[in-house]
Each structure stands twice: as structure tokens, then as C-alpha cells.
Amino acid sequence: MSERALVIVPTFNERDNIVRLIDAALAQDERVEVLVVDDGSPDGTGALVDDRAANDPRVHIIHRPAKLGLGTAYLAGFKWALEREYEFVMEMDADFSHDPAHIPQFLENAADADLVLGSRYRDGKVTVVNWPIGRLMLSYAANIYARFATGLPLYDATGGFKCFRRRVLEAIDLDDVRSNGYAFQIEMSFRAWKKGFRIVEIPIVFVDRTEGESKMSKKIVREAIWMVWRLRWWSMTGRV
């Protein structure tokens, strides 16, 4: 049996995107399955996925009672994947900012790496479409800041399009992960790096959403600012 891949997609009010995204992801590779982690979307996103899953064994869903955050959604998905022995576990946004057409590139590179990251800033080249200049500058600066604070040798530590080999998630104490916003992406990559896993960045094109609303907030930004220094301290004290 070929090694299976699970694409985890957290959702909150993504009814305009989710079914099209699922179909596009499944079309990329027959090994791919999709797990939606829905945070009680009041717009009916979860019900749409239920209908899709009822007719396709490659589609799965976890229903959560409320908006509990990006990080905890992915952690729930990781644990679900480990229990079911998927070899490749991917993260992907629900709003098509991550193009499902990149999925085969992730799986190809994961054959020789432990963690594959989709980079918007690899080698100094910016591949972001339709972002306001202010948000682009904030994101770019955040990655420079994260590299400086943690030493993490990545161009795009905050990106959320990635593929883990199973062994990486097994090696990380998922119950000890503390970030819940976009700092979660930095923390997971940092933990993998400190454990000596091979990380590869591949270039992707990131396109801002055309449907639905962004989940970015000041709280998420504040968490990322402080988390990088916490990670540095944890590394110095041997916690990670």
C-alpha cells in the first residue's frame, strides 16, 4: 500500500471555499485525503463538509464546539493523523491562499526531507500576490525578527503551508506546544529543527483570499512577538 498523505484544513466560516478546496486537493494525488477541523462555523461550513464526507471516504471532519484557535486545530489534526498512521501530514489554509497545485511538490520533496515548508520569501524573492504593502512588510519583517530571535535558519518561518513526515510529529511532545496563532508555525518548525530533523523550503506563490475574511488580529501578532523569545529561552534551558 502506498504511503498516505493527510491534508489538514482548519476552518471557521469558509463555506464559500471549502468544497472547492477539498476537490482541488484530492485531485492532486490519489494518496491524498483531507481532514477539515471546523471550529463550530455558524455559516454552515461543517455541514457542507459532512455532506461531502458522506460520499467520499477520503474526506474527514472534526467538529469543535467553538473558535478555539489555529494551533489547537492543527494539534487535534496531528493527533488524529498519528492514530491512523498517515505518513505525510500537511497543513493548508482553507481560503485558496495556498494553491493545492503545490501539493505534489511537497510530497516529492518530503521523500528526502522530514519537514517541507512552502516559502513566500525564499532567497529574498517575494512571491505574494494581492497583499496590501503594509501587511507584506509586517510579514517579511516578522520572519527576519524570528530568525534573529531564535536562530531558526528559515526564510519563511511564519508560513502555514507545510508537510511533516510522521516521525517528526511523533518526536515532538504535542501536548507541550503552547502557541495558538501564527506563532504556532514558528514553534513547530523550531521544535523540529532543534531535534535535528531535515527541513527543506520550497518556493510557493501565496495569493490573498478572494472569499471570506482574514483571521489576523493584534492578539495573534502580540503572541508571535513574545513567543520567539520564549522559544530561545526554552532552547537555552533544554526544554526543547
BAFI-3210 file (N, C-alpha, C; in Angstrom, 3 decimals, decimal comma, padded with zeros to 6 digits):
// residues 240
n [1|2|3|4|5|6|7|8|9|10|11|12|13|14|15|16|17|18|19|20|21|22|23|24|25|26|27|28|29|30|31|32|33|34|35|36|37|38|39|40|41|42|43|44|45|46|47|48|49|50|51|52|53|54|55|56|57|58|59|60|61|62|63|64|65|66|67|68|69|70|71|72|73|74|75|76|77|78|79|80|81|82|83|84|85|86|87|88|89|90|91|92|93|94|95|96|97|98|99|100|101|102|103|104|105|106|107|108|109|110|111|112|113|114|115|116|117|118|119|120|121|122|123|124|125|126|127|128|129|130|131|132|133|134|135|136|137|138|139|140|141|142|143|144|145|146|147|148|149|150|151|152|153|154|155|156|157|158|159|160|161|162|163|164|165|166|167|168|169|170|171|172|173|174|175|176|177|178|179|180|181|182|183|184|185|186|187|188|189|190|191|192|193|194|195|196|197|198|199|200|201|202|203|204|205|206|207|208|209|210|211|212|213|214|215|216|217|218|219|220|221|222|223|224|225|226|227|228|229|230|231|232|233|234|235|236|237|238|239|240]
n.u [000,845|000,591|002,187|000,189|-001,205|-002,230|-004,109|-004,543|-007,035|-007,892|-010,950|-013,111|-016,008|-015,917|-017,503|-017,723|-015,458|-014,644|-015,583|-014,767|-012,036|-011,450|-012,044|-010,134|-007,736|-007,857|-007,683|-005,022|-003,363|-003,627|-003,088|-003,765|-005,723|-008,265|-008,624|-010,852|-010,899|-013,229|-014,255|-016,876|-018,316|-020,583|-021,667|-022,278|-020,235|-019,226|-021,385|-021,513|-019,122|-019,664|-021,629|-020,097|-018,199|-019,781|-020,068|-017,581|-014,804|-012,337|-012,511|-012,706|-013,812|-013,441|-015,449|-015,551|-016,567|-016,457|-014,733|-011,581|-008,971|-006,090|-003,710|-004,470|-006,321|-004,743|-003,154|-005,061|-005,676|-003,159|-002,863|-005,018|-004,196|-001,843|-002,881|-004,033|-002,087|-000,971|001,558|002,499|001,807|000,023|-000,277|-002,680|-004,197|-007,683|-008,608|-007,718|-005,395|-003,204|-002,170|-003,595|-002,348|000,330|000,699|001,723|004,465|005,260|004,978|006,778|009,250|009,239|010,018|012,709|013,155|012,378|010,642|008,835|008,634|006,540|007,640|007,325|009,268|011,734|015,229|015,225|013,355|010,169|007,063|004,261|000,885|-001,453|-001,512|-001,875|000,598|001,405|000,792|002,376|004,951|004,944|004,799|007,159|009,107|008,563|009,522|012,269|012,751|012,049|014,051|016,309|015,787|015,490|017,320|016,537|016,975|015,419|013,706|010,997|009,487|006,986|005,104|002,250|001,903|002,752|004,537|004,772|006,796|005,743|007,368|008,397|006,272|005,749|008,002|007,854|006,586|003,419|001,554|002,906|003,175|002,722|001,867|-000,790|-001,726|-000,419|002,165|002,359|003,243|005,925|006,827|006,422|008,149|010,549|010,825|011,076|013,456|015,309|015,391|016,855|015,859|015,593|014,985|013,368|012,908|010,583|009,766|006,708|003,704|001,877|-001,387|-003,590|-006,698|-009,851|-012,412|-014,434|-013,202|-010,170|-008,300|-006,449|-005,205|-004,569|-003,937|-002,872|-000,542|000,837|001,259|003,086|005,302|006,250|006,568|008,808|011,029|010,548|010,849|013,577|014,579|013,633|015,140|017,726|017,571|017,132|014,580|013,373]
n.v [-001,204|002,233|005,088|007,068|010,382|013,122|016,008|018,674|020,948|023,730|025,347|028,204|029,635|029,224|028,549|029,381|028,536|025,918|023,383|023,473|023,655|021,191|019,394|020,218|019,634|016,818|016,039|016,180|014,013|010,544|009,456|011,304|012,501|014,430|016,272|018,177|020,572|021,918|024,835|025,089|026,620|029,185|029,658|027,325|025,772|023,315|021,552|021,410|020,067|017,677|016,614|016,244|014,416|012,224|011,013|010,340|008,516|009,633|012,023|013,777|014,918|016,931|018,099|020,967|022,717|025,516|028,582|027,889|028,318|028,420|026,933|024,913|023,596|022,463|020,794|018,979|017,798|016,679|014,708|013,092|012,189|010,751|008,659|007,193|006,434|007,885|008,758|011,159|014,414|017,238|020,821|023,256|026,259|027,275|029,039|029,245|030,719|029,195|027,283|024,355|023,025|022,904|020,718|018,151|018,840|019,204|016,584|015,219|016,390|015,705|013,111|013,030|014,559|015,723|017,692|019,826|023,079|025,585|028,371|031,893|033,708|032,805|032,841|035,584|036,366|037,603|036,129|036,835|037,582|040,155|041,155|043,865|046,461|047,130|044,863|042,975|043,970|043,749|040,956|040,100|041,392|040,160|037,601|038,027|038,953|036,662|034,862|036,171|036,175|033,468|031,945|030,191|028,779|029,751|031,088|031,653|031,404|031,791|030,846|028,853|026,616|023,473|020,332|017,545|014,745|011,695|010,858|013,184|014,475|012,509|012,705|015,144|016,604|016,996|017,867|019,735|021,953|025,397|027,656|029,355|030,970|032,431|032,182|029,572|028,258|028,981|027,861|025,044|024,471|025,266|023,453|021,064|021,579|021,850|019,257|018,078|017,353|017,176|020,008|021,448|024,148|025,109|027,045|028,829|030,242|032,659|033,650|036,197|035,792|035,647|035,218|035,331|036,219|037,550|036,033|037,295|039,116|041,622|040,361|037,924|038,809|039,912|037,608|036,219|037,938|037,700|034,930|034,016|034,729|033,269|030,703|030,777|030,955|028,528|026,803|027,366|026,452|023,821|022,819|022,308]
n.w [000,000|-000,846|000,685|002,705|002,560|004,508|004,371|006,413|007,235|008,851|009,741|009,851|009,240|006,299|004,101|001,450|000,246|000,970|-000,132|-002,803|-002,349|-001,107|-003,208|-005,078|-003,725|-003,403|-006,027|-006,682|-006,040|-005,691|-003,236|-001,372|001,325|002,988|005,948|007,627|010,156|011,920|013,533|014,806|012,865|012,237|009,743|008,462|007,400|008,428|008,037|005,260|004,739|006,041|004,337|002,047|002,983|003,489|001,089|000,211|001,030|001,409|002,617|005,644|008,897|011,815|014,304|016,227|019,207|019,292|018,377|018,656|017,958|015,729|016,246|018,134|016,565|014,528|016,143|017,088|014,665|013,996|015,976|015,355|012,847|013,495|014,966|012,976|011,261|009,041|006,706|005,619|006,655|006,146|006,350|005,476|004,336|004,247|002,379|-000,236|-000,453|-000,269|-002,840|-004,000|-006,073|-005,523|-003,909|-004,935|-005,211|-002,580|-001,556|-003,168|-002,413|000,256|000,261|000,654|002,857|006,201|007,017|005,039|003,895|002,590|001,019|000,991|000,679|-000,179|-000,706|-000,743|-002,584|-003,181|-003,228|-003,172|-003,699|-004,133|-001,519|000,796|000,984|003,554|005,142|003,891|004,405|007,196|007,517|006,241|007,781|010,221|009,825|009,560|012,127|013,603|012,792|013,816|016,595|017,313|015,871|013,993|010,900|008,524|005,686|005,658|008,290|009,339|007,632|006,638|005,036|004,768|005,096|007,076|007,861|009,315|011,450|012,548|013,881|015,734|017,307|018,560|021,502|021,505|023,321|024,717|023,174|022,881|021,462|019,673|017,653|014,678|015,549|016,164|013,873|013,765|016,167|015,820|013,664|014,791|016,930|015,477|014,115|016,257|017,121|015,228|012,731|009,151|007,307|004,570|002,371|-000,055|-002,951|-003,094|-004,500|-002,976|-002,618|-001,760|-000,033|-001,779|-001,075|001,869|005,231|006,622|009,315|010,854|013,686|016,265|018,638|017,792|016,553|018,754|020,281|018,658|018,734|021,384|021,645|020,175|021,683|023,937|022,923|022,374|024,974|026,035|024,480|025,374|027,968|027,678|027,294|024,833]
ca.u [000,000|001,385|002,130|-000,928|-000,976|-003,412|-004,083|-005,373|-007,525|-008,743|-011,952|-014,109|-016,756|-015,287|-018,422|-017,541|-014,214|-014,190|-015,844|-013,862|-010,685|-011,358|-011,988|-008,851|-006,681|-007,960|-007,330|-003,582|-002,646|-004,583|-002,750|-004,165|-007,016|-008,436|-009,286|-011,260|-011,127|-014,122|-014,485|-018,266|-018,644|-022,017|-022,135|-022,606|-019,092|-019,154|-022,450|-021,100|-018,096|-020,359|-022,257|-019,022|-017,580|-020,727|-019,976|-016,188|-014,026|-011,083|-012,823|-012,973|-014,032|-013,544|-016,287|-015,233|-017,757|-016,307|-013,496|-010,565|-007,652|-005,383|-002,773|-005,153|-006,951|-003,728|-002,753|-006,110|-005,496|-001,948|-003,124|-005,931|-003,390|-000,937|-003,682|-004,452|-000,869|-000,605|002,996|002,697|000,746|000,180|-001,098|-003,057|-005,300|-008,943|-009,089|-007,015|-004,125|-002,294|-002,656|-003,487|-001,475|001,671|000,752|002,690|005,832|005,526|005,147|008,025|010,376|009,177|010,660|014,093|013,205|011,467|009,658|008,898|007,938|006,273|008,214|006,956|010,401|012,968|016,342|014,939|012,349|008,830|006,055|002,965|000,008|-002,666|-001,458|-001,531|002,021|001,629|000,795|003,545|006,123|004,847|005,126|008,577|009,869|008,345|010,408|013,619|012,727|012,047|015,387|017,230|015,496|015,560|018,378|015,914|017,511|014,367|013,272|009,579|009,129|005,585|004,211|001,415|001,736|003,905|004,327|005,577|006,845|005,139|008,342|008,583|005,171|005,912|009,127|007,510|005,553|002,357|000,858|003,745|003,158|001,997|001,357|-002,102|-001,943|000,596|003,389|002,348|004,068|007,318|007,140|006,528|009,379|011,665|010,953|011,605|014,858|016,119|015,509|017,771|015,207|015,980|013,929|013,580|011,957|010,335|009,036|005,291|003,046|000,824|-002,376|-004,528|-008,044|-010,851|-013,686|-014,324|-012,471|-008,914|-008,361|-005,361|-005,622|-003,474|-003,584|-002,016|000,755|001,496|001,713|004,285|006,412|006,809|006,860|010,144|011,981|010,272|011,491|015,017|014,833|013,428|016,282|018,885|017,374|016,977|013,186|013,087]
ca.v [000,000|003,453|005,906|008,006|011,779|013,794|017,463|019,201|022,286|024,348|026,241|028,980|030,414|029,088|027,826|029,782|027,971|024,631|022,241|023,606|023,353|019,741|018,759|020,542|018,907|015,393|015,825|016,287|012,749|009,558|009,142|012,422|012,621|015,747|016,371|019,531|020,781|023,076|025,419|025,473|027,725|029,481|029,777|026,014|025,103|021,934|020,757|021,174|019,025|016,433|016,110|015,786|013,235|011,100|010,417|010,152|008,042|010,383|013,300|013,578|016,180|017,031|019,236|021,524|023,466|026,971|029,052|027,572|028,747|027,701|025,955|023,746|022,864|021,613|019,750|017,954|017,087|015,869|013,523|012,260|011,568|009,767|007,495|006,468|006,004|008,587|009,011|012,580|015,219|018,585|021,951|024,120|027,184|026,952|030,159|029,213|031,432|028,093|026,631|022,897|022,516|022,707|019,506|017,159|019,289|018,911|015,146|014,838|016,822|015,005|011,805|013,164|015,530|015,436|018,771|020,665|024,337|026,419|029,672|033,083|034,637|032,056|033,517|037,003|036,626|037,681|035,544|037,096|038,293|040,850|041,634|045,280|046,609|047,134|043,501|042,304|044,426|043,167|039,541|039,963|041,794|039,153|036,469|038,467|039,000|035,291|034,306|036,810|035,799|032,023|031,276|029,253|029,142|029,660|032,337|031,886|030,614|032,005|030,277|027,762|025,570|022,632|018,884|016,819|013,291|011,184|010,749|014,491|014,686|011,541|013,111|016,371|016,471|017,887|018,437|020,799|023,090|026,446|028,715|029,046|031,753|032,180|031,762|028,110|027,798|029,144|026,904|023,680|024,362|025,379|022,183|020,077|021,938|021,551|017,805|017,615|016,902|017,895|020,906|021,979|025,165|025,159|028,276|028,765|031,520|032,882|034,597|036,581|035,268|036,439|034,962|035,227|037,262|037,176|035,738|038,010|040,043|042,151|039,343|036,955|039,463|040,005|036,276|035,884|038,768|037,153|033,505|033,718|034,826|032,121|029,553|030,907|030,605|027,087|026,128|027,550|025,695|022,410|022,346|021,766]
ca.w [000,000|-000,912|001,886|002,614|002,947|005,041|004,346|007,495|006,896|009,880|009,149|010,576|008,232|004,985|003,228|000,060|-000,282|001,460|-001,012|-003,951|-001,889|-000,920|-004,522|-005,709|-003,029|-003,707|-007,436|-006,898|-005,846|-005,171|-001,845|-000,525|001,975|003,597|007,250|007,997|011,590|011,900|014,859|015,021|011,957|012,164|008,359|007,923|006,780|008,878|007,405|003,874|004,743|006,383|003,113|001,146|003,575|003,421|-000,235|-000,195|002,176|001,528|003,267|007,073|009,613|013,267|014,710|017,542|019,621|019,236|017,760|019,659|017,511|014,675|016,771|018,712|015,457|013,915|017,086|017,034|013,396|014,067|016,791|014,555|011,792|014,078|015,363|011,768|010,580|007,809|006,643|005,347|007,261|005,604|006,776|004,360|004,614|003,588|001,565|-001,528|-000,451|-000,573|-004,060|-003,922|-007,136|-004,965|-003,081|-005,433|-004,930|-001,172|-001,379|-003,832|-001,587|001,543|000,127|001,103|003,950|007,310|007,043|003,842|004,112|001,435|001,347|000,225|000,676|-000,350|-001,383|-000,863|-003,609|-002,605|-004,124|-002,549|-004,633|-003,660|-000,145|000,990|001,246|005,000|005,663|003,333|005,153|008,528|007,418|005,899|008,971|011,259|009,573|009,925|013,585|014,114|012,564|014,750|017,985|017,563|015,123|013,058|009,579|007,516|005,078|005,920|009,474|009,718|006,621|007,122|004,024|005,085|005,109|008,061|007,918|010,539|012,535|013,184|014,819|016,820|018,159|019,269|022,529|021,034|024,477|025,266|022,254|023,584|020,583|019,122|016,448|013,659|016,237|016,136|012,761|014,182|017,235|015,301|012,870|015,739|017,639|014,535|013,856|017,440|017,231|014,197|011,512|007,930|006,847|003,227|001,927|-001,493|-003,272|-003,456|-004,745|-001,986|-003,146|-000,715|-000,220|-002,509|-000,410|003,319|005,945|007,244|010,750|011,514|014,739|017,067|019,627|017,119|016,362|020,065|020,675|017,879|019,204|022,620|021,572|019,656|022,792|024,804|022,287|022,594|026,378|026,175|023,871|026,250|029,199|027,350|027,291|023,505]
c.u [000,878|001,186|001,067|-000,534|-002,289|-003,196|-005,057|-005,740|-008,395|-009,736|-012,765|-014,746|-016,053|-016,196|-018,231|-016,318|-014,068|-014,432|-014,934|-012,435|-010,493|-011,207|-010,646|-007,706|-006,691|-007,525|-005,823|-002,852|-003,622|-004,301|-003,309|-005,573|-007,073|-009,169|-009,586|-011,483|-011,938|-014,450|-015,901|-018,724|-020,149|-022,558|-022,423|-021,461|-019,042|-020,183|-022,114|-020,062|-018,702|-020,979|-021,218|-018,407|-018,483|-020,616|-018,551|-015,359|-012,702|-011,288|-013,261|-013,179|-014,016|-014,369|-015,865|-016,323|-017,678|-014,985|-012,362|-009,145|-006,978|-004,494|-003,446|-005,874|-005,932|-003,284|-003,783|-005,973|-004,264|-002,199|-004,041|-005,141|-002,468|-001,683|-004,025|-003,304|-000,668|000,894|003,300|001,508|000,981|-000,734|-001,437|-004,235|-006,522|-009,336|-008,446|-005,812|-002,978|-002,875|-002,500|-002,578|-000,041|001,801|001,726|004,146|006,209|005,805|006,430|009,233|010,407|009,775|012,088|014,248|012,210|010,343|009,886|008,034|007,733|006,667|007,750|008,143|011,731|013,981|016,064|013,913|010,956|007,815|004,683|002,142|-001,173|-002,658|-001,236|-000,068|002,322|001,694|002,006|004,806|006,126|005,276|006,617|009,457|009,736|009,267|011,867|013,768|012,808|013,412|016,382|017,031|015,773|016,753|017,846|016,277|016,498|014,057|011,841|009,105|007,667|004,600|003,472|001,109|002,947|003,524|005,310|005,640|006,307|006,116|008,586|007,507|005,246|006,994|008,825|006,420|004,434|001,598|001,643|003,780|002,234|001,381|000,010|-002,432|-000,878|001,957|003,490|003,254|005,548|007,691|007,307|007,809|010,609|011,898|011,519|013,089|015,750|016,289|016,339|017,127|015,607|014,788|014,315|012,504|011,820|009,549|007,583|004,821|001,876|-000,109|-003,391|-005,938|-008,920|-012,244|-013,458|-013,455|-011,209|-009,101|-007,251|-005,914|-004,398|-003,017|-002,627|-000,617|001,520|002,033|003,008|005,497|007,072|007,231|008,273|011,197|011,767|010,930|013,003|015,385|014,675|014,612|017,514|018,788|017,107|015,559|012,801|014,375]
c.v [001,250|004,268|006,980|009,388|012,380|015,300|017,971|020,646|022,805|025,307|026,979|029,910|030,416|028,360|028,183|029,133|026,467|023,466|022,285|023,253|021,851|019,039|018,994|019,775|017,427|015,083|015,773|014,953|011,757|009,166|010,171|012,237|013,982|015,608|017,842|019,572|022,064|023,541|025,963|026,616|027,986|029,596|028,428|025,300|023,626|021,039|020,448|020,064|017,683|015,801|015,547|014,498|012,007|010,354|010,144|009,734|008,770|011,736|013,034|014,940|015,964|018,273|019,688|022,528|024,973|027,302|028,958|027,872|027,821|026,595|024,720|022,940|021,934|020,500|018,623|017,119|016,194|014,578|012,553|011,505|010,486|008,497|006,611|006,194|006,607|008,860|010,478|013,362|016,671|019,588|022,783|024,997|026,842|027,942|030,284|030,143|030,434|027,317|025,114|022,298|022,298|021,387|018,461|017,543|018,999|017,419|014,653|015,193|016,103|013,609|011,837|014,170|015,129|016,457|019,640|021,894|025,047|027,847|030,759|034,007|033,954|032,845|034,997|037,363|036,571|037,168|035,620|037,967|038,893|041,241|043,148|045,399|046,588|045,731|042,729|042,681|043,841|041,703|039,329|040,299|040,768|037,959|036,810|038,456|037,593|034,630|034,869|036,289|034,326|031,331|030,300|029,635|028,984|031,044|032,682|031,014|030,745|031,412|029,057|026,685|024,661|021,165|018,234|015,338|012,869|011,207|012,080|014,720|013,707|011,983|014,349|016,080|017,459|018,532|019,589|022,035|024,162|027,512|028,325|029,863|031,423|031,856|030,243|027,581|027,894|028,071|025,483|023,497|024,418|024,053|021,094|020,311|021,554|020,050|017,214|017,108|017,778|018,698|021,483|023,016|025,118|026,429|027,993|030,170|031,615|033,978|034,914|036,110|036,229|036,258|034,843|036,326|036,707|036,959|036,447|038,984|040,549|041,143|038,317|037,525|039,531|038,652|035,919|036,657|038,160|035,698|033,216|033,788|033,699|030,860|029,586|030,516|029,106|026,324|026,212|026,712|024,220|021,898|021,780|021,297]
c.w [000,000|000,359|001,734|003,108|003,411|005,001|005,404|007,178|008,042|009,220|010,208|009,548|006,879|003,989|001,752|-000,584|-000,097|000,502|-002,237|-003,555|-001,720|-002,265|-005,204|-005,059|-003,393|-005,132|-007,669|-006,851|-005,208|-003,727|-000,866|000,027|002,663|004,922|007,526|009,499|011,703|013,312|015,005|014,131|011,895|010,743|007,710|007,216|007,145|008,220|005,954|003,799|005,125|005,136|002,159|001,667|003,479|002,101|-000,689|001,013|002,353|002,217|004,701|007,732|011,118|013,562|016,110|017,906|019,449|018,559|018,774|019,191|016,536|015,222|017,326|017,640|014,798|014,854|017,125|015,768|013,404|014,840|016,060|013,500|012,344|014,486|014,167|010,801|009,187|007,847|006,438|005,909|006,866|006,304|005,543|004,760|003,769|002,507|000,187|-001,580|-000,663|-001,740|-003,939|-004,994|-006,655|-004,215|-003,627|-005,176|-003,481|-000,982|-002,035|-002,966|-000,244|001,465|000,666|002,239|005,021|007,403|005,817|004,078|002,788|001,745|000,391|000,021|000,429|-001,179|-001,614|-001,910|-002,977|-003,614|-003,468|-003,493|-003,876|-002,188|-000,123|001,393|002,744|005,570|005,134|004,117|006,565|008,510|007,152|007,112|010,085|011,072|009,865|011,449|014,177|013,927|013,577|016,177|018,273|016,912|014,097|011,622|008,452|006,960|005,496|007,078|009,843|008,716|007,140|006,104|004,173|005,126|006,076|007,694|009,281|011,710|013,245|014,242|015,991|017,803|018,991|020,305|022,189|022,189|025,111|024,357|022,813|022,675|019,994|017,877|015,419|014,268|016,292|015,034|013,117|015,201|016,701|014,490|013,778|016,460|016,725|014,273|015,039|017,643|016,094|012,920|010,318|007,410|005,496|002,932|000,411|-001,803|-003,616|-003,816|-003,782|-002,512|-002,057|-001,057|-001,020|-001,912|001,083|003,901|006,585|008,745|011,533|012,551|015,481|018,115|019,037|016,929|017,683|020,512|019,958|018,370|020,439|022,497|021,084|020,765|023,796|024,235|022,492|024,023|026,609|025,609|024,776|027,516|028,957|027,321|025,929|022,855]
res [m|s|e|r|a|l|v|i|v|p|t|f|n|e|r|d|n|i|v|r|l|i|d|a|a|l|a|q|d|e|r|v|e|v|l|v|v|d|d|g|s|p|d|g|t|g|a|l|v|d|d|r|a|a|n|d|p|r|v|h|i|i|h|r|p|a|k|l|g|l|g|t|a|y|l|a|g|f|k|w|a|l|e|r|e|y|e|f|v|m|e|m|d|a|d|f|s|h|d|p|a|h|i|p|q|f|l|e|n|a|a|d|a|d|l|v|l|g|s|r|y|r|d|g|k|v|t|v|v|n|w|p|i|g|r|l|m|l|s|y|a|a|n|i|y|a|r|f|a|t|g|l|p|l|y|d|a|t|g|g|f|k|c|f|r|r|r|v|l|e|a|i|d|l|d|d|v|r|s|n|g|y|a|f|q|i|e|m|s|f|r|a|w|k|k|g|f|r|i|v|e|i|p|i|v|f|v|d|r|t|e|g|e|s|k|m|s|k|k|i|v|r|e|a|i|w|m|v|w|r|l|r|w|w|s|m|t|g|r|v]
***
